[in-house]
Amino acid sequence: MPELANCPDCGGLFVKALRSVCETCAKDVEAQFDTVYSFIRKRDNRRATIDEVVESTGVTKERIFQFIRDGRILLSQFPNLTYPCDACGKDIREGKLCSTCRSRIESGIEQSNREKDFSDRKAVREKSRYTTYHSLEGKVRKDR
């Protein structure tokens, strides 16, 4: 269900349904996208860096990064465009994290899983150590 929200760009009130900004700001964003896209589509500008695009178009880096993250600008067509890693800010061309941050997170997960496996094995060992058997009228009952 749509909800009322304040526009993050201008602060105006709008119904947040399909867009994350108000109608006026959405038109400004589309105009900025058209400016950026028409600039980088030119043959001479396809190898432009992010700083060159910002300087030539006047659109902020953050807005261009948002176009890239939204999939509106495909980096496969523009070899020198990059955007920052969400963790450390290093320039990347795909995903949300650079290879260093991704490796650090994966190794942390693996370490956590190894510790969990060790503690699970230890708990099983402790539990088996304290298992006793009782005999009642010829029947065997195992208590835990």
C-alpha contacts under 8 A as a table, 3 or more apart, distances in Angstrom:
res1	aa1	res2	aa2	distance
1	M	17	A	7.69
2	P	15	V	6.28
2	P	16	K	5.67
2	P	17	A	4.94
3	E	15	V	5.60
3	E	16	K	5.40
3	E	17	A	7.04
4	L	13	L	6.84
4	L	14	F	5.73
4	L	15	V	4.59
4	L	16	K	5.81
5	A	13	L	5.75
5	A	14	F	5.66
5	A	15	V	6.23
5	A	16	K	6.01
6	N	11	G	5.17
6	N	12	G	5.34
6	N	13	L	4.56
6	N	14	F	6.26
7	C	10	C	5.63
7	C	11	G	4.59
7	C	12	G	5.19
7	C	13	L	6.18
7	C	14	F	6.81
7	C	20	S	7.30
7	C	21	V	4.97
7	C	22	C	5.60
8	P	11	G	5.71
8	P	20	S	7.97
8	P	21	V	6.50
9	D	21	V	7.07
9	D	25	C	6.98
10	C	25	C	7.37
12	G	22	C	7.10
13	L	22	C	7.37
14	F	21	V	7.74
14	F	22	C	5.55
14	F	23	E	7.93
15	V	22	C	7.71
16	K	19	R	6.13
16	K	20	S	6.21
16	K	21	V	7.49
16	K	22	C	7.89
17	A	20	S	7.69
19	R	22	C	7.26
19	R	26	A	7.62
21	V	25	C	6.05
21	V	26	A	5.94
22	C	25	C	5.39
22	C	26	A	5.98
23	E	26	A	4.97
23	E	27	K	6.35
24	T	27	K	5.33
24	T	28	D	6.56
25	C	28	D	4.90
25	C	29	V	6.11
26	A	29	V	4.99
26	A	30	E	6.18
27	K	30	E	5.09
27	K	31	A	6.19
28	D	31	A	5.04
28	D	32	Q	6.19
29	V	32	Q	5.03
29	V	33	F	6.13
30	E	33	F	4.97
30	E	34	D	6.12
31	A	34	D	5.09
31	A	35	T	6.21
32	Q	35	T	5.04
32	Q	36	V	6.20
32	Q	59	V	6.36
33	F	36	V	5.14
33	F	37	Y	5.87
33	F	64	I	7.89
33	F	67	F	7.44
34	D	37	Y	5.18
34	D	38	S	5.87
35	T	38	S	5.42
35	T	39	F	6.20
35	T	57	T	6.48
36	V	39	F	5.16
36	V	40	I	6.29
36	V	53	V	7.09
36	V	57	T	6.21
36	V	59	V	7.35
36	V	64	I	7.77
37	Y	40	I	5.31
37	Y	41	R	5.94
37	Y	73	I	7.57
38	S	41	R	5.22
38	S	42	K	6.70
39	F	42	K	5.84
39	F	45	N	6.59
39	F	53	V	7.57
39	F	57	T	7.41
40	I	43	R	7.69
40	I	45	N	5.07
40	I	46	R	5.13
40	I	48	A	7.19
40	I	53	V	7.47
40	I	78	F	7.77
41	R	45	N	6.82
41	R	46	R	6.11
42	K	45	N	5.37
42	K	46	R	6.33
43	R	46	R	5.56
44	D	47	R	7.33
45	N	48	A	5.16
46	R	77	Q	7.68
46	R	78	F	5.52
46	R	79	P	7.57
47	R	78	F	6.12
47	R	79	P	6.10
47	R	80	N	5.47
47	R	81	L	7.78
48	A	52	E	5.81
48	A	53	V	6.42
48	A	78	F	7.82
48	A	80	N	6.06
48	A	81	L	7.05
49	T	52	E	5.23
49	T	53	V	6.35
49	T	80	N	5.11
49	T	81	L	5.28
49	T	82	T	7.80
50	I	53	V	5.10
50	I	54	V	6.21
50	I	61	K	7.21
50	I	80	N	7.55
50	I	81	L	5.52
50	I	82	T	6.87
51	D	54	V	5.09
51	D	55	E	6.10
51	D	61	K	7.77
52	E	55	E	5.08
52	E	56	S	6.04
53	V	56	S	5.21
53	V	57	T	5.89
53	V	58	G	7.87
53	V	59	V	7.91
54	V	57	T	5.42
54	V	58	G	5.30
54	V	59	V	5.44
54	V	60	T	6.04
54	V	61	K	6.31
55	E	58	G	5.69
55	E	59	V	7.92
59	V	63	R	6.78
59	V	64	I	7.10
60	T	63	R	5.36
60	T	64	I	6.50
61	K	64	I	5.09
61	K	65	F	6.03
62	E	65	F	4.99
62	E	66	Q	6.17
63	R	66	Q	5.01
63	R	67	F	6.39
64	I	67	F	5.03
64	I	68	I	6.37
65	F	68	I	5.07
65	F	69	R	6.13
65	F	83	Y	5.82
66	Q	69	R	5.02
66	Q	70	D	5.95
67	F	70	D	5.17
67	F	71	G	6.33
67	F	72	R	5.23
67	F	73	I	5.88
68	I	71	G	5.15
68	I	72	R	5.82
68	I	73	I	4.85
68	I	74	L	6.59
68	I	75	L	7.44
68	I	83	Y	7.70
69	R	72	R	7.61
70	D	73	I	7.81
71	G	74	L	6.14
74	L	77	Q	5.98
74	L	78	F	7.18
75	L	78	F	4.98
75	L	79	P	6.39
75	L	81	L	6.37
75	L	82	T	7.47
75	L	93	R	6.76
76	S	79	P	6.37
78	F	81	L	5.90
81	L	93	R	7.48
82	T	91	D	5.68
82	T	92	I	5.45
82	T	93	R	5.14
83	Y	91	D	5.33
83	Y	92	I	5.53
83	Y	93	R	6.48
84	P	88	C	7.72
84	P	89	G	4.50
84	P	90	K	5.23
84	P	91	D	4.56
84	P	92	I	5.87
85	C	88	C	5.66
85	C	89	G	4.48
85	C	90	K	5.22
85	C	91	D	6.17
85	C	92	I	6.12
85	C	96	K	5.74
85	C	97	L	4.80
85	C	98	C	5.61
86	D	89	G	6.07
86	D	96	K	5.74
86	D	97	L	5.80
87	A	97	L	6.49
87	A	101	C	6.89
88	C	101	C	7.47
90	K	98	C	6.86
91	D	98	C	7.71
92	I	95	G	7.80
92	I	97	L	7.59
92	I	98	C	6.06
94	E	97	L	8.00
95	G	98	C	7.68
97	L	100	T	8.00
97	L	101	C	6.03
97	L	102	R	5.88
98	C	101	C	5.49
98	C	102	R	6.12
99	S	102	R	5.03
99	S	103	S	5.99
100	T	103	S	5.20
100	T	104	R	6.22
101	C	104	R	5.04
101	C	105	I	6.22
102	R	105	I	5.23
102	R	106	E	6.11
103	S	106	E	5.05
103	S	107	S	6.04
104	R	107	S	5.29
104	R	108	G	6.24
105	I	108	G	5.07
105	I	109	I	6.27
106	E	109	I	5.08
106	E	110	E	6.19
107	S	110	E	5.00
107	S	111	Q	6.06
108	G	111	Q	5.07
108	G	112	S	6.15
109	I	112	S	5.05
109	I	113	N	6.16
110	E	113	N	5.05
110	E	114	R	6.17
111	Q	114	R	5.10
111	Q	115	E	6.24
112	S	115	E	5.15
112	S	116	K	6.15
113	N	116	K	4.99
113	N	117	D	6.08
114	R	117	D	5.08
114	R	118	F	6.13
115	E	118	F	5.07
115	E	119	S	6.16
116	K	119	S	5.14
116	K	120	D	6.07
117	D	120	D	5.05
117	D	121	R	6.17
118	F	121	R	5.19
118	F	122	K	6.11
119	S	122	K	4.97
119	S	123	A	6.12
120	D	123	A	5.14
120	D	124	V	6.33
121	R	124	V	5.15
121	R	125	R	6.21
122	K	125	R	5.06
122	K	126	E	6.17
123	A	126	E	5.09
123	A	127	K	6.07
124	V	127	K	5.07
124	V	128	S	6.16
125	R	128	S	5.24
125	R	129	R	6.21
126	E	129	R	5.12
126	E	130	Y	6.76
127	K	130	Y	5.57
127	K	131	T	6.67
127	K	144	R	7.70
128	S	131	T	5.34
130	Y	144	R	7.38
131	T	142	K	7.40
131	T	143	D	6.34
131	T	144	R	5.38
132	T	142	K	6.35
132	T	143	D	5.89
132	T	144	R	7.05
133	Y	140	V	6.99
133	Y	141	R	6.06
133	Y	142	K	4.88
133	Y	143	D	6.38
134	H	140	V	6.08
134	H	141	R	5.49
134	H	142	K	6.50
134	H	143	D	7.65
135	S	138	G	6.07
135	S	139	K	5.64
135	S	140	V	4.82
135	S	141	R	6.31
136	L	139	K	5.26
136	L	140	V	6.53
136	L	141	R	7.52
